[in-house]
């Protein structure tokens, strides 16, 4: 029954989920990371940009960032720095259009796109010096990761040892409704402004593929996913996209030791995003849900140091007991 009791408590000087979400982004300096970029081809004639940070080990963590993030996002740099320090090489998959150059194909990325992750895992496993691979996904990247693990089921490659997902909206419909609340307007403005720029670029590449009417005035994911995500990726609409791609549906088929770490006061998540019954019924899927932490926050008491979630990732992916 891998439903874990967490020891984490947010620092007293970050009260509430919003402060615990924004604090690490505003108060923490990004740790130094030196990347080497590698571009690989995809089966559909597009490309993926991978950023490697190597420390000379034979173990690799594949890292998936969140919505409109990239390898340079502060939380990604924090995980790379911490894992490098523990002897892991790291490779960050920049989702299509997130690596600094708009991708070529008539598509972008979304919460349920697992083919690209499968390609990257295969690419990493083909490296002659790699003996072990772990997977780490954050927010949207965590949803992609959990869905991928469920899809793979018993067929997961034996060289993949463990996986960890952080702050995951694993019920997409309820999370989209939660983010549409007035208290989350700041986050939505940031996400939708960035997404609209990418959509405009994609519309210039493929005129008429989807409507750009009102892109700059959208205030909810229901609007954006219905008008852009769904037609670009073959879904009937926003509801169909959310239904097919919510990772909670795939959790029962996970056969790899996996930790989902999400805070109860995460302003992006709802009770439906905490698969408690699935964890109780599983022998390998672990849910850890501290009462505090915010969204991809989990600050430590020492400002500027590694976050608690970074230390937890080093611990869990390194094989420590949950």
C-alpha positions, 0 to 999 in steps of 0.5 A: 500500500504505497501511500506515503506519509510525508515529512515535508513542511514548508518554511514558515516565511512562505505561507500558503500555496501561492507563496510556496509556488512563486517563492522558489522562482523569485527568491532562488538563484538558478544553480550553474549547469553546463549543457551540451545540446544534441538534436535528434530526428523524429519519425515524422520528419521533425526534430527534438532538442536535448540538453545534456549535463554530464558528470562522467557516470553510467547512469542517466536521468531523462527530465521532462519540464512543465508547460512552457518550460525548457531546460533553462527553467529554474526548477529544471536547473535545480534538479539537474544540479542536484542529480549531477552532484549525486553522480547522475548524468542528465538529459532534458527533453525540450518539448517541441517548440520549447528549445528556442526554435519552433519545430517544423511539423504541423503540431506542437506538444501536449500533456499526453504526447508520449511518442517523443519520450519513447524516442528519447528513452530509446536514444539514451538506452542506445548509448554504449556507456549507459547502464541505468536510466531513471525518469523525472517529470515535472507538472505537464512533463509528469503527466506525460511520464505517468501516461508513458509508464502506464502505456509501457506496463510490463513491457518497460525496458529493464534498464529503466530503474525508477521514475518520479513525477512532481506536481502533476495535473493527472486529471486534466479536466479538473485541473483546467477548471481549477486554473480558470478560477480568478485566484489563478489568473496570474498563472493563466495570463503567463501560460496563455500569452506564451502559448499564443505566441507559439500558436501564431508561429505555427499558424504562419507555418500552416495557414488555415490549419486552425483558427487564430481568432481571439488568441490574444484574448483567451483566458482559459485552457478550455478556449486554447485547447479547444481551438488549438491543441485539439485540432492540431493533434487530432482530438475532437475538442478540449474535453476529448483531449483531457479525457484521453490524456489524463495520466490518472487513467494509466496509473494502475498499469505502472509496473516500475517503482514510481513516486508521485510527489504533489502538495495538497495546497498546490493551487493548480491541482484538485482532489481528483489529481491525487490517485490515492486508491490507485496507490493503495492498490499498487505494489510499485506506485507511491503517492506522497502528498504533503500538506504544503509545498505549492506547485513545483515549490517545496522550498527548503528552510535555507534560502538559495540551497537545494529544494526538498524535492530535489533532495527527494529525487536524489534519494528516490531515484538513487534506490532508497526505500520510499 
